[in-house]
Structure formats: structure tokens, C-alpha cells
Amino acid sequence: MPQYLIPAGNIRGGEFFAGGEEASHIVRVARVRIGDEIELFDGQGSRYLGVVKAAGHDGVSGAIKEKLPSPEYRTKLTLCFSMTARQALESALERCTAAGAAVFQPLKSARTQFDISGGWERKLPRFEQLTVAACKQCGRGRLPEIRGPERFDELLLSGGTAVFAAVGGMSPDAAAAALAGKTGIKLFVGPEGGFTAEELALARSKGALFMDLGLHVLRAEDACFAAALALLTRLG
């Protein structure tokens, strides 16, 4: 069952209200009727089962029947990624939201081919829509944060535990063992062609870990998903 995003302020006193596009989607697309049960989430980590009491194009309201489980990984993973094309970036946002990434941090590295920094405020709503849609599909209760682009060196030098998806690194099991007890991780995934030798040298000098993702070369968006899932399912 898909779930619908209802702001926390619209869930109170055992009642809920959805307006605007969300109400239109519930009524017109999902064809929900009075008496139907729907799943809701507030984007802040809470999920509910609601019963519709009124449904119209101007709004949908109802009663909260029960609070639903909203599992989250205790590890806060910040995905630091450099994309090669808009389609790849959007795929990474969708898939890694489902994987459990807490923060998306686009970065500008030497081989970045798709610079999204120009007109960032105009592009951000589209990216947020993708993560909302992914949360609806996967049953996640908390929306991930999407940060503005940063330079590779500034992001690395800002501190924190860093892990690089890189050929020749340790296995995911070994990486997870080395990261035991860490609750905040920056996961770096490079663009087409990977990070440069100079960038990797800087990462090593700052104590970054390197994790191999298997025998074959992955697309950037696939590497984001595989690396995020490999770490989060092992670290919890």
C-alpha cells in the first residue's frame, strides 16, 4: 500500500487533513473513498494508518486508527556523490532514499561532468519531489535531507568518518567491522572515471577507508545504491 505525505501540523488530536496536490492524488489517482484505510507519514519519522471520513478535491480528512512502525537505520549515512548526468543523479536520489541514506550531498570533483550548482534553488524542488515519491513507495517515514553542492576537498577536509567506494578496497564486511560504533558516515562515490589519483591521495592522507563493490565496474548511480545498501544493512 502506498503512503501519503501529511505535514505533522495536519496530524493532531487523532485526526488528519490532506490538502492541495496530495488530496487530489488521493481522490483522483488512488480513488480513495470514505471508509477506506490509507497509510500516512509526516516526513519526520512517524507513520500512521488512517481511516478516511471526508474526501473531496479541496481536501481529505479522517481519523488516525493506529501508529505504524517506522524503522530507521541508526547509522546516519551522508551520500557524497558526483554525478555524470541528470538522469543518473535522479536515479541515485530515488534508489538511495529507499536504501536509507539520511543526507544527500552533491559534490564537485575534478571529473564531475554534470554541475548542478547553477540555479540550485530552482532545481531543488524537483529533487525533493523525487525523494518524497521514493518514501511513499518504500514506506519510509523520514524524508532525507538534500544539501547544496560542495567542492570535494572542502567536504573531505570538513572532518567526519569517510568511506570511498573504490576498486581494490576492503570488502563490505571488513569495512563494516572497521566502522563498528560509528553513527555518522560520509560515503564518497565518484563520477564516470572515478576520483583522480590526487583526490584519492588526499582521502588516504585524511584516514579515509576504501571499500570495493565487486568484480565489475558499476555506473555511478548503481555504485551509490550498492555502497549505501552494503554499509547500512551491515551497520544497522
CORURRA-V417382 format. One record per residue. N is the residue number from 1. NEAR is the number of other C-alpha atoms within 12 Angstrom. Layout:
# CORURRA-V417382
n->[N N]
near->[NEAR NEAR]
This chain:
# CORURRA-V417382
n->[1 2 3 4 5 6 7 8 9 10 11 12 13 14 15 16 17 18 19 20 21 22 23 24 25 26 27 28 29 30 31 32 33 34 35 36 37 38 39 40 41 42 43 44 45 46 47 48 49 50 51 52 53 54 55 56 57 58 59 60 61 62 63 64 65 66 67 68 69 70 71 72 73 74 75 76 77 78 79 80 81 82 83 84 85 86 87 88 89 90 91 92 93 94 95 96 97 98 99 100 101 102 103 104 105 106 107 108 109 110 111 112 113 114 115 116 117 118 119 120 121 122 123 124 125 126 127 128 129 130 131 132 133 134 135 136 137 138 139 140 141 142 143 144 145 146 147 148 149 150 151 152 153 154 155 156 157 158 159 160 161 162 163 164 165 166 167 168 169 170 171 172 173 174 175 176 177 178 179 180 181 182 183 184 185 186 187 188 189 190 191 192 193 194 195 196 197 198 199 200 201 202 203 204 205 206 207 208 209 210 211 212 213 214 215 216 217 218 219 220 221 222 223 224 225 226 227 228 229 230 231 232 233 234 235 236]
near->[13 27 32 42 43 42 25 24 17 23 28 17 13 20 26 37 36 37 24 18 19 30 30 21 24 36 28 18 14 19 19 30 23 20 17 23 27 38 38 48 41 34 31 23 27 29 37 36 32 34 27 31 24 26 29 26 22 19 25 37 36 35 30 28 24 18 21 22 18 25 17 28 27 21 29 29 41 38 49 47 54 43 43 31 21 22 17 26 41 35 26 40 45 34 33 44 44 35 36 45 47 38 31 42 35 42 39 33 35 25 25 31 23 25 27 30 23 13 12 18 16 13 22 24 15 19 32 26 21 28 40 36 30 34 39 31 24 27 36 40 41 35 40 37 27 33 26 26 30 26 25 32 24 17 31 33 21 15 17 23 32 36 44 44 45 38 25 17 22 23 26 32 21 19 32 29 17 24 31 20 16 23 22 27 37 43 48 45 50 41 36 26 22 30 31 20 16 16 28 31 18 22 33 21 14 22 19 31 35 33 33 28 32 20 11 12 19 24 28 37 35 33 40 48 36 32 47 47 29 32 45 38 22 23 29 25]
